Amino acid sequence: MTKYVSFKRSFKIFQWILVLIIIFSTFLGYQFYNINLQTQKIENKRLWLVTKLNQYHSRTDSLSFFAEQYISNSEFSYLEQYNRLKQKKIRLDYNFNANAKPNSASVYQPFLSNEKRLIKQIIDTEFRLRELERIAIKNKEQQLKGYRTFIPLNNIITTREYTSQNLSLVALVEEVLSLVNKRYQQEISNLEIQRSNHALAIPGILVLNLILLFFSFYYMNKRMDQYHRELKSLTLKDFLTGVHNRKYLMEAGPLLLGVNKREATQVAVIMLDIDHFKKINDQHGHSIGDQVLKVFCDSISIRLRQGDVFSRIGGEEFVLLLNNVNADDAEYYANELRSMLSYGTFKTQQHTIEYTVSMGVAMSDGNYDLAELLCLADSALYQAKKSGRNKVVMYEEGGNIFTGVTV
């Protein structure tokens, strides 16, 4: 027998599948968000460094320009601008967390070791440029005061050393900019590869989610159908024996009679009752009596034909509707069934229980409905019990004919 998962457990499984789908989707979204966030942070760092380097480069160019203009034109406004700009330091070697230890993980160091070496060369080169400019400016001041200078003023800032230092400074800044851009572009490229890998995983995850949803809905729909069938079965079947109940009999019986009436055939209504069933319950207990009822129903169920209806209408009373039979066939079938049941036994640990069955049979002739036929069959059953039990009694219009033998 197929063992079905309970409806409650099925619903729990469905809920967990939905949770897994949500977790998959959330994880994928978080990965994309995290990659985008890291990419934005890296880009912000790159822009910050590039901006600082450009500002530094612009400042050194401006200082050189103001110094050259002052020495060439002797205008103090250029000297004032030179001094103001020189006071505005742009540091390239500082950390964001100044209170942390230099090697601490909490310190953000914007430049790598090879870049730091270039930064040091930039700072040293700028220092030499500023020294040459300082000497030139000092000589210019002495000249303006009437002192005699030993170094030609224009030659100081046009010497090969000064030009070389300027060009070297520009080249060093450009090299650092190139290294910074290349480094951060590599980091961004690595993140783009991760993003691409996740993007490739999207179709697979979506397909997996669709498969999970499909099987979840398919399984839930199947379980719902099974659940409804079980509910319907509970309303139409006897909970103890598993055969149909009175409700099903009163619904299916008239339909069966209607079909046979249209086809000009007959239906046999057989009322069955286990003889002295109360005595079995009193002597062995109701649990044993319930098992006897189950064995009794199983024995009859295996003899049913397609289209026959077997129902329990209460206690030890049952009704069997035989489809498309005549009176002789119904009588023969009932006696054969009674004989088979009379030889049946039910064994317990202490006792072997034997039981017999009495039957009353009524044939449909088109004039009686199901309720009337049940009354006629019940009347014939009463005669079977009255005449000694373990008998089959056929009801006929105008009187009762007793057939069958006691075993």
PyMOL commands that set and color helices and strands:
alter all, ss='L'
color gray80, all
select helices_A, chain A and resi 7-73+76-87+113-144+153-158+160-236+246-262+277-284+286-301+327-342+370-386
alter helices_A, ss='H'
color red, helices_A
select strands_A, chain A and resi 267-274+309-314+317-323+345-347+352-354+357-363+392-396+399-403
alter strands_A, ss='S'
color yellow, strands_A
deselect
rebuild
show_as cartoon
